[in-house]
Amino acid sequence: MATILKNVVIIGASGTVGKLVLEAFVDAPQFNVTLLSRSSSDATFPAGFTVRKSDYSEADLVAAFKGQDAVVSVVGLAGFGDQKKFIDAAVSAGVKRFIPSEFSSNTLSPAVLELLPVFGQKKEVLEYLKTKEASGLTWTAIWTAMLFDWGLGSGFLGYDLAAKTATIWDGGNSVFTLTNADQLGRSVSAVLERPAQTANKNLYVASAETSQKEILSALEEATASKWTVTNTTTDKEVSEATEKLSKGDFSGAFTLVRATSFANTPNLRANYVRDEELANDLLGLKLESVKDTVARAVKASS
């Protein structure tokens, strides 16, 4: 296999995760990056990238993938089901590597899939990719768990930096891993730079091994303030989230994503340092300081 997968198509680059992945390629002249965008989309992208509009038909996808070494899918929930179509087109076009849209909770954990059945679509895509290995298409799945610095800044992790409030599950002692935004992007570029070592592999990456309690302590130190804490439980959060989803309120899904790391549910395999084989060394990535990440997020919010 080539020393580097140079010609890369990214699908879903206008989404939350897609924008973070794209950052890794802004100053990466070793790659030629094409961004695939629906013909109907009015999304805009940074200068320096080729944008290819597509109707996502089979013929047009094959044409878009011709001459490409790798396809990186960072589609969101609505696009999970489209990935089999992307894979078929990649095979027809002679693409060497497909990176599916994982970048989140551990979909190889049955406990995670029980909390978030919609992630079963991701697992189906992984199984489908394995059936294409004989055709010459290789694959790499990358799991990051939740995003650390982005999750602090956006409030997704349950910490409000402006109000100095936090919602803590079950005492906040469960230990899990999180990944910072730039490390998410670097994990993708690192895979493309190491095609032989990363072919047909499940890779788990992390920036920090921590707990809600440790993050709260670091936030109180960084802000020199005592934070207001709302204590909650896994049972309460999961029950309320499930009810919301049953009524079509998709905010419940976000709570269930948090549950895949914060919950006291057994066998979530949310600590990629302890529960899985961490791929940081293979990809040239390092674990980072919880306090440094928190201090950076606090500074960015002020």
C-alpha positions, 0 to 999 in steps of 0.5 A: 500500500502507498506510503500515504493516502494522499487524495481524500474525499470528506463527506459531511464536512459541514457538520459539527464533527466534520468541521473539526476533522476538516481543521486537521487538513487546513495546513496539510499540503501532503493531502489533496482534499475534496469535500463532497456536498449535496447539490441542494446544500448551501454549506460554505467551506474554508478556502483551499479545498475542492468542493464537489457537488453531488446528487448522491446517486450511485453513478455520481458518487462513483464519478466523484470517488474516481482517482481518490485514495480514501473516503472519510465519512463524518455524516451525522445521524441522518446520514448513517444509512447512506454509508453503505451506498458510499461504500459500494461506490468506493469499491466501484471507483477503486478507493483504497480506504474507507473511514466510517462515521464513528468518532463517538461512543463505543458501538462495539459495546452491547451496553452502548447499543442498548442505550442508543439503538440508533448507533446500531446503524454504525455497527451495521456499516462496520460489518458491511465494510468487512464484507468488502475487504476481498474487493480491495477496499480497506477500512479504519474505524476511529472511536474518540468517545465524547469531545472534551474541550468542545464539550466544555465550550458548548455545554454538551458535557453538562458544565456551564462555563458562564453560569458556573453550574454543573450536572453530575451523574451518580456522584461523578466518580465513573472514569472514562476517556475524552478526546480534544477537538484537534486530536480528533482531526489528527487521528484521521490524518494520522490514519491516512499517513499510516495506511499499512499499519491501520488497515482493517482496524478498530482504533480507540483514541483519547486525550484524557482519562478522567471523571466528572468529579475531576473535571469539576474540580479543575473547573473550580480551580481554573475559575477560582470559584465554587460551582453550583452542582445539580446531582442526578442519577443514571436512572433519572437521566436515561428514563427522561431521555427515553421518554423525550425520544418517544415523543419525538424530542431528539434532545433525549438522544444527546442525554443518551450520548452522555450516558454512554460515558457518565452512566453507572451502567456496566460494560459501557467500555467508555474508558478506552485506556482501560477497556480497550487497546489505545491507538495513541502510540500507533498514531503518534498521539499523546494523552493530555492534562485534564487541568490544561484542557479545562484551563484552555476551555475556560480561557476561550469562553471568557 
